[in-house]
Amino acid sequence: MQNNFLEGEIPRGISDLHYLTILDLQLNELTGSIPTSIFNITMMQNIALTENNLTGQLPITICNHLPNLKGLHLSKNYLSGVIPPNIEKCRKLQILSLSLKEFIGTVPRELSNLTALTGLYISDLHLEANNLIAFISSSISNSSKLRRIDLSINSFTGLIPESLGNLRYLEHLNLAGNTFFSDTTFSSLTPLTNCRNLRVLSIGGLHDLIEFNISSNLLSGTIRQEIGNLKAVTLVDLSKNNFSGKIPSILGDLDKLINLSMAHNRLDGPIPYSFGKLVALEFLDLCYNNLGGEIQSY
């Protein structure tokens, strides 16, 4: 019943449907709180309430009676309070989507016990770090089947856990919009080179980074404009991947850049005119692409 312009509150009588396995009310105009009795339907496999106007808090016993739940989709509502640690009891959960909420506190470490999880979406939660600082627990790698992780636009800080490199199925990792720190050579992300299925990596906020080396992986897609935010970088090595499209001209604004390699990709188009501004550049390797033109003096 998604995308039907449904209004009003979710009927509490739904909980009488004891054999209900899928509740999909996404993309409507539903208001009020989620009836807690819905979380007592033991046959339930998928609860999808994304993009409504639901308010209130999730019950602390949310997963006490949901042994078969595989998908919990609650993004883009107005839910508040804390993320219940009790979610760990939904041991068959594969997709957890809680983005764009008003949750406070921290992400429970107990989520790492969800070993069947393949998708974790908890971006833009407005998490507050008043008494507790929100770190990513190294035990996140316990959810070894994870393919997509979006933790962007929160208050996470500290080191990016090296254990992320143990997620061999990981395809998409978005950590942008936080306050992570690393040493100036980005070594804390070196283990991600073990994630051979990784296609999208978004970090953001690493303005003091000196070396950015993600060479010899299977990364694909275009080179994002955000690379121009690495104002302190002296080395950028994107070689031996599957990047395609044009080289961002914003690279020409990295005036401290000494070493730049984009060799062995599928880049095309002209070499950016802005490269003429790279006066500190000592090494440039663009071979084995489909580039044309020449570097002009700026």
Backbone as a ProteinNet text record, in pm:
[ID]
protein_1_A
[PRIMARY]
MQNNFLEGEIPRGISDLHYLTILDLQLNELTGSIPTSIFNITMMQNIALTENNLTGQLPITICNHLPNLKGLHLSKNYLSGVIPPNIEKCRKLQILSLSLKEFIGTVPRELSNLTALTGLYISDLHLEANNLIAFISSSISNSSKLRRIDLSINSFTGLIPESLGNLRYLEHLNLAGNTFFSDTTFSSLTPLTNCRNLRVLSIGGLHDLIEFNISSNLLSGTIRQEIGNLKAVTLVDLSKNNFSGKIPSILGDLDKLINLSMAHNRLDGPIPYSFGKLVALEFLDLCYNNLGGEIQSY
[TERTIARY]
83.5	0	87.3	204.1	292.1	251.5	287.1	264.9	118	30.7	-112.3	-173.6	-90.6	-137.7	-225.7	-197.3	-273.1	-243.6	-346.5	-331.7	-381.4	-356.9	-402.7	-302.7	-345.7	-258.5	-265.7	-163.4	-162.8	-263.3	-360.7	-462.5	-399.9	-436.1	-382.7	-435.7	-544.1	-600.7	-514.9	-414	-324.6	-258.1	-239	-172	-253.5	-384.2	-467.2	-442.1	-364.1	-331.7	-209.8	-235.4	-126.6	-36.6	-84	-4	57.8	50.1	106.4	258.2	314.4	459.8	522.7	445.4	499.5	402.3	453.8	376.8	449.7	395.8	460.6	367.8	396	317.2	406.5	508.4	604	540.8	602.4	566.4	418.9	372.9	238.7	245.7	133.8	127.6	81.8	124.3	81	141.7	65.2	109.4	93.4	130.4	118.3	232.4	223.3	328.6	302.5	406.2	392.7	332.6	220.7	161.5	260.4	288.7	387.1	341.8	211.5	160.1	204.1	242.9	292.6	417.3	494.2	619.5	599.5	470.9	440.1	392.5	389.9	345.2	463.5	465.2	584.8	616	518.9	542.4	602.9	607.2	650	793.2	810.8	943	993.2	900.6	942.9	847.5	903	826.6	884.6	805.5	854.1	762.3	811	732.9	807.4	902.4	984.7	900.1	943.9	884.4	737.6	714.5	585.3	610.8	515.9	532	514.9	567.1	551.4	638.7	588	659.6	667.3	722.6	731.3	862.6	869.9	991.5	969.5	1077.9	1071.3	1070.5	990.9	986.3	1119.7	1157.3	1285.5	1283.8	1164	1150.6	1116.5	1158.2	1115	1131.1	1234.4	1261.2	1238	1166.3	1139.5	1055.4	970.5	877.2	885	1001.2	1018	1133.4	1120.9	1232	1258	1159.7	1173	1196.5	1210.5	1222	1351.3	1336.9	1452.1	1475.5	1370.3	1385.5	1311	1381.7	1320.1	1354	1254.9	1275.2	1193.8	1260.3	1191.5	1247.2	1327.3	1391.9	1290.7	1335.7	1259.9	1123.5	1127.6	1013	1059	987.3	1024.7	1036.4	1085.4	1103.5	1215.6	1205	1303.7	1341.6	1414.4	1458.7	1588.9	1613.6	1737.4	1709.8	1815.6	1806.2	1809.3	1706.2	1700.7	1808.3	1891.9	1989.3	1923	1794.8	1718.4	1708.1	1738.9	1733.3	1821.2	1920.7	2010.1	1935.9	1816.7	1742.1	1675.5	1672.1	1621.4	1736.3	1769	1891.5	1888.8	1771.4	1762.7	1761.5	1774.1	1764.7	1875	1833.8	1928.6	1942.3	1833.5	1835.8	1783.6	1865.6	1825.7	1842.1	1731.8	1733.5	1665.6	1747.3	1697.6	1741.9	1769	1824.9	1722.6	1780.5	1700.5	1596.7	1647.1	1563.3	1616.1	1546.4	1589.5	1638.8	1695.5	1748.9	1862	1876.5	1986.1	2068.1	2178.1	2263	2364.5	2391.3	2490.4	2430.3	2501.5	2460.6	2497.8	2402.6	2431.9	2535.7	2631	2730.3	2664.5	2547.5	2479	2442	2438.6	2406.6	2508.3	2628.2	2730.7	2698.6	2596.7	2555.2	2459.5	2422.2	2332.3	2415.2	2448.2	2542.3	2483.6	2350.4	2287.7	2274.6	2314.8	2293.5	2372.3	2302	2368.6	2363.3	2268.7	2257.8	2232.4	2316.3	2303.3	2298.6	2181.8	2161.6	2119.7	2213	2181.5	2246.4	2226.2	2284.3	2194.4	2257.6	2186.3	2090	2142.5	2059.4	2057.9	2142.4	2155.1	2194.7	2278.1	2320.9	2397.7	2367	2431.3	2541.2	2650.9	2762.3	2784.8	2685.6	2695.3	2775.8	2729.1	2798.3	2881.1	2844.1	2913.7	2954.5	3074.1	3119.8	3089.3	3036.9	2995.2	3112.8	3161.5	3264.7	3200.1	3265	3224.3	3297.3	3223.1	3285.3	3356.9	3474	3548.3	3472.6	3376.8	3299.7	3197.2	3190	3098.7	3128.2	3253.2	3289.8	3227	3163.4	3089.6	2975	2922.3	2816.7	2884.9	2939	3032.7	2967.9	2834	2766	2730.9	2770.7	2736.3	2785	2694.8	2728.5	2724.1	2636.8	2621.7	2616.5	2700.9	2703.6	2698.1	2598.2	2587.4	2575.3	2683.8	2687.1	2709.9	2678.2	2712.4	2630.1	2687.7	2622.8	2574	2666.4	2637.6	2744.2	2766.2	2868.9	2974.4	2998.3	3102.1	3238.6	3324.4	3459.8	3554.2	3680	3779	3834	3901.4	3961.3	3857.3	3872.8	3792.2	3845	3763.3	3815.4	3873.7	3991.7	4057.2	3977.5	3891.6	3814.5	3717.3	3692.2	3609.3	3669.5	3799.6	3866.8	3831.4	3764.5	3722.8	3588.3	3522.1	3390.8	3411	3433.3	3475.3	3364.9	3239.1	3129.4	3095	3162.8	3127.2	3141.1	3032.9	3030.3	3021.4	2958.6	2931.1	2957.1	3046.4	3079.7	3077.6	2986.1	2973.8	2992	3102.9	3134.3	3145.4	3103.2	3119.2	3035.9	3078	3002.2	3012.6	3126.4	3153.2	3282.5	3340.5	3467	3570.7	3579.6	3682.6	3820.2	3917.3	4054.7	4139.5	4251	4344.5	4482.2	4584.7	4715.8	4721.7	4824	4828.8	4853.9	4875.4	4895.7	4775.4	4666.1	4543.2	4557.3	4654.6	4683.8	4568.8	4479.7	4368.7	4272	4276.6	4189.7	4259.4	4387.1	4459.3	4391.9	4336.8	4270	4154	4096.4	3985.7	4028.4	4157.6	4203.7	4170.9	4135.5	4092.1	3948.1	3874.1	3732.6	3725.4	3744.5	3758.4	3630.7	3517.2	3390.9	3353.2	3437.6	3404.7	3400.4	3285	3266	3252.3	3197	3175.2	3235	3326.9	3388.9	3381	3309.3	3295.6	3334.8	3441.4	3492.4	3458.6	3514.6	3485.6	3550.3	3575.4	3620.8	3766.4	3846.7	3986.8	4075	4056.5	4121.6	4272.7	4319.9	4462.1	4537.5	4470.9	4533.1	4650.1	4761.4	4879.9	4893.1	4862.6	4870.7	4736.5	4686.8	4561.4	4591.3	4601.6	4642.5	4538.7	4462.5	4365.4	4391.3	4516.8	4555.6	4536.2	4533.6	4529.5	4408.9	4291.9	4167	4076.6	3949.1	3852.4	3747.4	3789.2	3696.8	3654.7	3525.8	3474.2	3390.7	3333.1	3255.4	3343	3288.5	3363.1	3440.3	3541.3	3617.2	3537.8	3501.8	3411.1	3479.8	3399.4	3449.5	3505.9	3459	3503.4	3652.9	3717.5	3861.9	3934.1	3869	3926.4	3931.3	3868.5	3872.1	4001.3	4083.6	4208.2	4317	4301.3	4386.4	4531.9	4558.8	4696.1	4766.8	4698.3	4751.7	4873.3	4973.1	5092	5099.4	5026.7	5025.5	4883.4	4845.1	4716.9	4744.7	4709.2	4731.9	4601.1	4540.6	4415.1	4438.3	4562.5	4597.2	4546	4537	4500	4365.2	4265.2	4126.3	4043	3914.1	3826.3	3750	3814.2	3750	3727.1	3614.9	3580.8	3535	3509.4	3464.3	3579.8	3547.1	3645.2	3725.2	3846.2	3925.1	3870.9	3835.2	3782.3	3885.7	3846.1	3938.9	3978.4	3898.7	3926.9	4059.1	4111.5	4243.1	4351	4330.7	4427.4	4439.5	4345.8	4350.9	4431.8	4480.8	4559.6	4704.5	4733.7	4862	4980.9	4955.8	5066.4	5096.2	5022.2	5033.1	5168.9	5239.6	5371.9	5365.5	5283.2	5277.7	5132.7	5104	4967.9	4970.9	4899.8	4890.8	4746.2	4702.3	4570.2	4581.9	4697.8	4725	4638.8	4619.3	4548.2	4405.6	4331.7	4189.4	4118.7	3998.2	3923.4	3877.7	3964.5	3934.7	3941	3857.3	3857.8	3845.3	3844.8	3834.1	3969	3970.7	4096.4	4161.6	4291.1	4361.2	4320.2	4273.7	4222	4324	4275.4	4357.8	4414.3	4339.4	4380	4507.5	4548.5	4671.5	4793.1	4778.8	4888.7	4918.1	4826.5	4847.3	4923.7	4949.1	5014.5	5165.2	5206.2	5346.3	5438.4	5382.5	5465.7	5478.6	5404.6	5398.6	5534.2	5578.3	5704.3	5683.6	5572.9	5547.4	5402.6	5379.9	5245	5238.7	5143.7	5127.3	4979.9	4947.9	4811.2	4799.9	4900.3	4904.5	4794.6	4768.5	4667.8	4529.1	4493.1	4358.5	4322.5	4216.8	4177.6	4173.3	4280.4	4288.2	4348.3	4317.1	4371.8	4420.6	4487.3	4536	4669.6	4709.3	4835	4817.8	4912.9	4906.6	4954.5	4869.3	4901.7	4954.7	5041.8	5082.8	4965.5	4949.3	4830.6	4852.9
-120	0	125.4	113.7	229.1	328.2	455.7	563.6	576.6	576.2	587.5	711	803	926.3	896.5	786.8	753	853.8	894.1	990.4	930.6	1002.3	957.6	865.5	799.9	713.6	568.7	492.8	350.3	281.1	210.2	144.8	43.3	54.6	-39.5	-180.5	-192.3	-323.3	-410.6	-350.4	-429.6	-540.3	-515.3	-615.2	-742.5	-737.8	-858.1	-951.7	-904.3	-987.6	-1072.4	-1179.5	-1256	-1325	-1340.7	-1409.4	-1312.3	-1184.9	-1082.7	-1096.1	-1099.2	-1110.7	-983.8	-904.7	-782.5	-667.1	-560.9	-438	-327	-286.4	-185.9	-66.7	38.5	161.7	280.5	257.7	362.4	468	587.8	694.8	733.5	754.1	802.7	926.9	965.1	1083.5	1045.4	928	878.6	960	978.5	1058.6	977.3	1038.9	972.9	876.5	802	706.9	570.8	488.7	352.2	267.9	202.8	120	13	11.3	-85.1	-228.4	-249.5	-385	-446.1	-360.3	-412.5	-496.7	-458.1	-528.4	-658.1	-697.3	-824.8	-930.5	-896.2	-991.5	-1081.7	-1198	-1283	-1335.5	-1335.7	-1382.8	-1274.5	-1152.5	-1037.6	-1054.2	-1027.8	-1035.4	-900	-810.7	-681.6	-572	-469.8	-351	-233.2	-174.7	-66.5	54.7	155.3	276.2	402.4	388.1	499.8	611	734.5	854.2	870.9	887.8	930.1	1046.2	1073.8	1180.4	1123.2	1005	936.2	999.6	1001.9	1062.1	961.7	1007.5	922.4	847.3	752.2	676.8	529.3	461.6	317.7	250.7	145.8	78.7	11.2	13.7	-45.5	-197.1	-254.1	-399.2	-433.1	-348.4	-357.3	-496.1	-568.1	-696.1	-817.3	-797.6	-911.1	-1019.9	-980.2	-1075.4	-1075.2	-1041.8	-1038.9	-1130.3	-1259.4	-1349.5	-1368	-1331.3	-1353.6	-1226.3	-1113.6	-986.2	-978.7	-945	-932.4	-788.6	-706.9	-568.4	-471.8	-368.5	-263.1	-130	-72.7	47.8	162.2	249.7	358.1	495.5	506.2	632.7	739.8	864.3	980.8	992.7	986.9	1019	1120.6	1131.7	1225.7	1153.6	1031	952.5	1011.3	995.8	1055.3	954.4	1002.5	913.8	844.8	729.8	656.3	538.2	489.9	366.4	250.6	169.9	65.1	-41.7	-65.7	-174.8	-309.5	-317.7	-440.5	-488.4	-400.6	-440.6	-562.4	-581.9	-696.7	-830	-832	-956.9	-997.5	-907.1	-941.5	-1004.7	-1126.8	-1188.8	-1220	-1220.1	-1244.5	-1114.6	-1001.5	-872.3	-854.7	-819.5	-799.3	-652.4	-576.9	-434.2	-353.4	-259.6	-166.9	-25.4	44.6	178.7	275.5	362.7	457.8	600.2	630.9	761.4	874.3	996.1	1118.6	1114.1	1094.7	1092.9	1195.2	1204.5	1292.9	1211.9	1096.4	1015.3	1088.9	1058.9	1115.9	1001.8	1037.9	935.7	881.5	753.5	692.1	571.4	524.1	401.2	283.7	200.3	91.6	-6.2	-41	-141.5	-276.1	-297.2	-424.8	-451.1	-346.8	-368.1	-460.3	-466	-551.7	-699.4	-730.6	-869.8	-915.5	-823.2	-857.5	-916.3	-1041.4	-1104.4	-1130.5	-1120.8	-1140.2	-1009.8	-897.4	-765.6	-748.9	-702.1	-670.2	-521.1	-448.9	-304.9	-229.7	-130	-49.2	97.4	161	299.4	380.7	452.6	535.7	672.2	731.9	862.2	975	1090.8	1214	1193	1132.7	1104.4	1217.7	1318.2	1426.9	1371.7	1268.4	1210	1312.3	1319.2	1414.2	1344.8	1415.1	1358.6	1442.8	1447	1528.6	1457.6	1340.2	1265.2	1151.3	1106.8	997.5	1042.4	1008.9	1039.3	920.1	945.3	836.7	785.1	669.3	601.2	490.1	450.5	328.3	213.8	119	6.1	-84.3	-130.9	-223.5	-353.6	-379.9	-503.5	-498.2	-386	-377.8	-486.9	-535.1	-639.4	-773.8	-783.9	-906.4	-927.9	-816	-824.9	-846.8	-964.1	-991.6	-992	-992	-993.7	-854.5	-752.1	-615.2	-581.3	-525.7	-479.9	-327.6	-265.6	-120	-62.9	36.4	106.6	255.8	321.5	467.5	524.2	584.2	646.4	796.6	852.1	990.9	1090.4	1210	1326.4	1293.6	1254.6	1231	1299.6	1249	1305.5	1201.5	1109.5	1010	1077.1	1026	1078.5	961.9	994.1	889.9	829.8	718.2	650	567.2	559	467.7	327	235.6	105.4	23.8	-29.2	-111.9	-238	-276.9	-399.4	-389.9	-268.6	-256.5	-335.7	-352.3	-428.7	-575.5	-621.6	-761.5	-785.9	-677.7	-690.4	-717.9	-842.1	-876.1	-857.9	-846	-824.4	-676.4	-589.1	-447	-384.3	-316.7	-251.6	-99.2	-49.6	93.9	135.3	233.2	283.1	434.7	493.8	639.8	684.8	750.4	802.2	954.1	1018.8	1163.7	1239	1361.4	1448.2	1412.2	1357	1328	1398.4	1361.7	1423.4	1315.3	1218.5	1116.7	1179.8	1115.3	1158.7	1037.2	1064.1	960.4	1021.6	939.9	1000.9	1062.7	1138.1	1215.7	1132.4	1003.1	917.6	829	849.4	776	627.1	587.2	445	369	437.9	366.7	308.8	358.6	304.5	201.1	178.5	79.3	-56.8	-102.2	-233.1	-243.2	-128.8	-134.1	-189.5	-194.9	-256	-405	-461.5	-601.6	-618.2	-506.6	-511.3	-506.8	-619.9	-625.3	-593.5	-592.9	-559.3	-412.9	-336.1	-197	-114.6	-48.3	33.6	181.6	212.5	352.6	374.4	471.7	508.5	659.4	704.9	848.5	876.3	954.1	983.4	1126.9	1221.3	1361.8	1411.9	1540.8	1604.6	1584.1	1523.3	1496.5	1605.5	1725.6	1841.7	1844.5	1774.9	1777.1	1657.2	1580	1461.8	1499.7	1428.8	1455.8	1355.5	1230.1	1129.1	1059	1050.9	982.9	876.6	751.4	641.4	531	513.4	403.8	324	310.9	242.1	91.4	27.7	-118.9	-179.2	-123.8	-180.9	-202.6	-222.8	-237.8	-127.4	-8.9	103	153.9	187.5	231.9	357.5	404.8	528.3	647.7	766.3	888.1	934.4	1016.7	1075.9	1196.1	1194.6	1295.1	1430.4	1535.4	1671.6	1696.8	1620.2	1640.6	1618.6	1555.1	1535.1	1669.2	1773.4	1907.4	1964.1	1895.6	1941.8	1904.2	1821.3	1775	1880	1993	2108.6	2088.8	1996.8	1977.5	1861.5	1792.8	1668.8	1693.8	1607	1614.1	1495.9	1386.9	1268.8	1220.7	1201.2	1140.3	1026.9	905.4	789.7	712.6	723.9	655	548.7	512.7	424.1	281.5	211.6	69.1	43.8	121.4	99.8	99.1	121.8	127.3	259.5	367.7	498	537.9	604.7	646.5	791.4	845.2	982.9	1081.4	1206.8	1315.5	1332.4	1383.8	1420.3	1552.9	1561.3	1687.3	1799.2	1910.6	2023.3	2080.1	2050.3	2103.2	2050.2	1942	1891.7	1997.8	2086.8	2192.2	2293	2287.6	2379.3	2324	2200.5	2139.2	2184.4	2304.2	2369	2306.6	2212.4	2144.3	2007.2	1972.2	1839.3	1819.8	1713.3	1681.6	1558.4	1460.9	1332.6	1300.2	1282.3	1253	1138.4	1029.8	916.6	872.6	867.1	814.9	710.4	651	554.8	429.5	362.6	234.3	246.4	339.7	351.3	359.2	413	429.2	574.2	665.2	807	853.4	952.6	1004.4	1156.2	1214.1	1358.9	1427	1559.3	1634.7	1638.5	1656.1	1683	1822.7	1839.2	1970.1	2082.2	2192.9	2312.5	2357.9	2331.1	2375.6	2307.7	2196.6	2128.7	2219.3	2320.1	2414.7	2494	2489.7	2561.3	2479.1	2352.1	2263.3	2286.1	2397.2	2438.4	2353.3	2284.8	2199.9	2058	2025.7	1889.3	1843.5	1724.8	1666.8	1536.1	1467	1338.7	1333.6	1301.4	1290.7	1168.6	1077.9	957.8	941.3	961	948	839.9	754.8	658.3	552.3	485.7	380.5	430.6	543.4	596.5	637	711.5	760	912.2	970.1	1115.4	1178.7	1303.2	1374.7	1511.4	1579.1	1713.2	1712.5	1829.8	1844.5	1942.6	1940.6	2031.5	2169.8	2264.4	2401.9	2479	2573	2662.8	2753.5	2782.9	2856.3	3005.7
0	0	0	-56.1	-58.4	-165.5	-141.8	-237.8	-277.5	-177.5	-201.9	-137.1	-88.3	-24.8	97.4	165.5	285	395.5	470.1	577.6	708.1	816.8	946.5	1013.9	1119.5	1197.7	1148.7	1180.3	1147.2	1239.1	1183.3	1268.7	1364.1	1489.5	1587.2	1569	1496.1	1469.9	1379.7	1314.4	1229.8	1310.6	1438.7	1522.7	1537.9	1499.4	1505.6	1387.5	1290.1	1173.3	1207.6	1279.6	1340.2	1238.3	1115.4	1013.9	913.2	942.7	854.1	850.3	728	713	657.1	580.5	520.7	545.3	603.6	621.9	547.4	433.8	349.2	332.4	406.5	400.9	367.4	290.3	256.3	165.7	167.8	75.5	86.5	210.1	234.3	322.3	382.6	469	608.9	653.5	783	896.7	1003.2	1117	1245.7	1356.9	1485.3	1510.5	1616.1	1652	1589.1	1584.2	1533.6	1646.5	1622.7	1729.2	1776.9	1903.9	1955	1933.6	1921.6	1903	1770.2	1673.2	1545.4	1566.7	1665.9	1691.5	1769.4	1786.6	1851	1752	1622.7	1520.8	1487	1545.1	1539.4	1399.6	1309.2	1172.6	1084	1132.7	1051.5	1002.3	870.6	809	760	729.8	674.1	719.7	785.6	824.1	748.4	657.8	571.2	587	656.1	683.4	640.2	551.7	506.3	443.5	466.7	406.5	442.4	570.9	622.3	718.3	804.6	903.8	1044.5	1065.5	1193.2	1300.2	1421.4	1533.8	1648.5	1759.7	1876.8	1884.1	1974.2	1998.4	1968.7	1936.2	1918	2055.6	2073.1	2203.7	2236	2361.4	2399.9	2384.7	2371.8	2353	2208.4	2114.9	1975.6	1914.6	1949.7	1883.8	1973.3	2080.6	2169.9	2104.2	2007.8	1947.6	1795.2	1741.4	1595.5	1553.4	1577.3	1546.8	1398.1	1313.6	1169.6	1090.1	1158.1	1087.8	1007.2	878.3	789.3	744.7	744.6	700.3	791.3	838.3	919.7	853.9	783.8	702.7	764.1	837.6	907.6	873.2	770.2	735.3	695.8	707.2	661.8	729.7	861.7	944.5	1048.5	1159.3	1264.9	1399.3	1393	1514.2	1598.4	1729	1819	1927.3	2026.8	2133.1	2096.8	2156.8	2132.4	2040.7	1977.5	1900.4	2000.4	2006.3	2109.9	2089	2189.9	2180.1	2157.3	2195.9	2181.7	2036.9	1939.7	1798.8	1772.5	1856.6	1837.1	1843.9	1904	1914.6	1783.5	1686.9	1553.4	1475.4	1510.3	1460.1	1310.7	1248.5	1104.2	1023.2	1092.5	1025.4	921.9	800.2	690.2	652.4	660.9	626.3	744.4	790.9	897.3	844.6	827.6	770.2	866.3	927.7	1028	996.7	872.5	836.3	851.6	865	871	982.9	1102.1	1221.4	1321.2	1433.3	1540.8	1660.7	1634.1	1743.1	1814.1	1942.3	2019.6	2079.2	2140.9	2203	2105.2	2114.2	2027.5	1957.9	1857.4	1789.9	1880.3	1918.8	2012.6	1957.9	2041	2002.5	1973.9	2032.3	2013.4	1868.1	1784.8	1643.7	1576.3	1631.9	1573.2	1589.3	1670.1	1686.7	1577.4	1487.6	1377.1	1263.4	1275.5	1182.4	1044.3	1029.1	898.2	820.3	882.1	822.6	692.9	587.8	461.3	429.9	489.4	465.5	593.5	623	744.1	702.7	720.5	678.9	800.8	857.8	974.9	956.3	839.4	810.2	859.5	884.5	919.8	1037.3	1144.8	1261.3	1362.3	1343.2	1440.4	1577.3	1577.9	1704.8	1786.8	1912.8	2001.3	2079.9	2101.3	2177.3	2302.5	2386	2506.9	2615.1	2656.3	2759.2	2701	2583.8	2517.2	2378.1	2338.1	2202.5	2114.7	1997.8	1909	1827.8	1863.5	1787.2	1705.5	1598.4	1530.1	1597.4	1648.8	1716.9	1617.1	1655.8	1568.7	1548.9	1638.2	1626.2	1513.8	1440.7	1327.5	1225.5	1224.3	1128.8	1163.8	1282.6	1315.2	1217.5	1165.4	1063.3	928.8	912	802.3	664.5	658.3	529.4	479	551.8	513.6	373.5	293.5	158.3	147.6	222.9	215.9	357.1	382.8	511.1	484.2	540.4	528.8	669.3	717.2	849.9	836.8	722	692.6	774.7	790.3	852.2	993.2	1078.4	1219	1303.2	1423.3	1511.4	1545.3	1453.9	1477.6	1479.8	1565.1	1573.8	1600.1	1621.9	1648.2	1520.9	1536.4	1422.5	1348.4	1219.2	1138.8	1165.6	1216.1	1258.6	1143.4	1166.9	1065.8	1035.6	1127.8	1108.8	991.4	941.4	821.4	705.7	708	603.4	603.6	709.3	715.7	649	604.1	540.6	391.6	358.6	222.3	118.3	161.5	66.4	49.6	122.5	124.9	-13.9	-56.9	-187.8	-176.8	-71.3	-59	85.4	102.7	235.9	233.8	311.3	317.8	462.2	488.4	622.1	622.4	515	501.3	604.3	633.5	721	868	909.1	1049.1	1088.4	1200.6	1242.8	1272.4	1181.5	1196	1183	1244	1220.9	1187	1122	1079.8	1084.9	1070.1	1053.9	914.6	889.1	765.5	641.5	657.1	539.4	512.6	589.7	561.7	588.3	672.7	690.1	752.8	825.7	888.8	786.9	662	558.2	470.8	495.9	416.5	418.1	533.5	532.1	434	393	298.1	163.1	139.2	13.9	10.5	125.9	129.9	84.1	77.4	37.6	-115	-175.9	-321.3	-397.1	-328.6	-394.6	-376.6	-305.8	-277.3	-405.9	-427.2	-547.7	-514.9	-397.7	-358.9	-221.1	-211.4	-84.4	-70.5	30.8	55	199.4	216.3	350	387.6	316.1	342.7	469.8	476.7	598.8	634.2	546.2	578.9	518.1	566.2	505.5	530.6	632.6	665.1	607.2	526	468.1	377.5	391.8	309.4	195.7	220.1	114.9	100	-22.8	-53.7	-157.7	-112.6	-199.5	-192.3	-300	-308.4	-435.9	-471.1	-594.3	-583.1	-699.5	-710.5	-640	-668.3	-621.8	-742.4	-717.9	-826.2	-819.5	-772.7	-758.8	-895.6	-907.2	-1036.9	-1019.1	-1130.3	-1127.2	-1159.4	-1142.1	-1170.8	-1047.3	-1068.9	-958.1	-908	-782.5	-728.1	-709	-720.1	-704.9	-564.6	-465.5	-328.2	-309.6	-407.1	-396	-387.6	-435	-428.3	-288.1	-191.5	-52.1	19.2	-43.1	20	-0.5	64.8	39.1	79.9	172.4	219.9	150.1	61.8	5.1	-84.4	-71.7	-157.8	-252.7	-221.5	-307.8	-326.8	-452.4	-487.3	-584.3	-545.5	-631.8	-646.7	-763.5	-795.5	-902	-924.2	-1035.3	-1016.1	-1128.6	-1131.6	-1064.4	-1109.6	-1072	-1199.7	-1187.5	-1304.7	-1311.6	-1266.8	-1273.5	-1419.3	-1443.9	-1580.1	-1578.6	-1697.3	-1706.8	-1712.8	-1690.8	-1701.1	-1571.3	-1583.4	-1465.5	-1412.2	-1285	-1231.2	-1239.7	-1295.3	-1309.4	-1172.8	-1069.3	-935.7	-881.4	-937.9	-896.4	-916.1	-1010.5	-1035.9	-923	-827	-713.3	-596.5	-608.7	-500.4	-515.2	-466.2	-494.6	-422.5	-331	-262.6	-324.2	-427.5	-487.1	-555.6	-517.7	-573.3	-662.6	-622.9	-693.5	-727.3	-857	-901.1	-1001.4	-969.1	-1060.8	-1076.3	-1202.1	-1236.5	-1345.7	-1357.6	-1464.1	-1450.1	-1562.4	-1565.4	-1512.1	-1571	-1545.3	-1680.6	-1681.9	-1807.4	-1823.3	-1782.1	-1790.2	-1936	-1968.8	-2106	-2104.3	-2222.6	-2234.3	-2228.8	-2225.5	-2225.8	-2087.7	-2086.8	-1960.7	-1915.7	-1792.8	-1749.9	-1767.1	-1818.1	-1834	-1700	-1591.6	-1458.6	-1409.7	-1472.8	-1432.5	-1447.4	-1528.3	-1545.4	-1419.6	-1323.3	-1196.3	-1093.3	-1123.9	-1026.4	-1028.1	-974.4	-983.6	-896.2	-795	-708	-762.5	-868.5	-919	-973.1	-926.8	-971.8	-1048	-1018.8	-1085.8	-1130.2	-1257.3	-1313.2	-1403.9	-1375.8	-1458.2	-1491.3	-1619.3	-1668.2	-1776	-1786.4	-1896.2	-1883.6	-1993.4	-2002.3	-1963.4	-2023.1	-2019.2	-2162	-2179.2	-2312.2	-2312.9	-2260	-2247.2	-2372.1	-2393.1	-2506.6	-2467.1	-2558.6	-2534.8	-2463.7	-2417.4	-2346.4	-2232.8	-2140.7	-2026.5	-2070.4	-2050.3	-2088.6	-1968.1	-1991.2	-1882.2	-1849.5	-1722.8	-1678.9	-1687
[MASK]
++++++++++++++++++++++++++++++++++++++++++++++++++++++++++++++++++++++++++++++++++++++++++++++++++++++++++++++++++++++++++++++++++++++++++++++++++++++++++++++++++++++++++++++++++++++++++++++++++++++++++++++++++++++++++++++++++++++++++++++++++++++++++++++++++++++++++++++++++++++++++++++++++++++++++

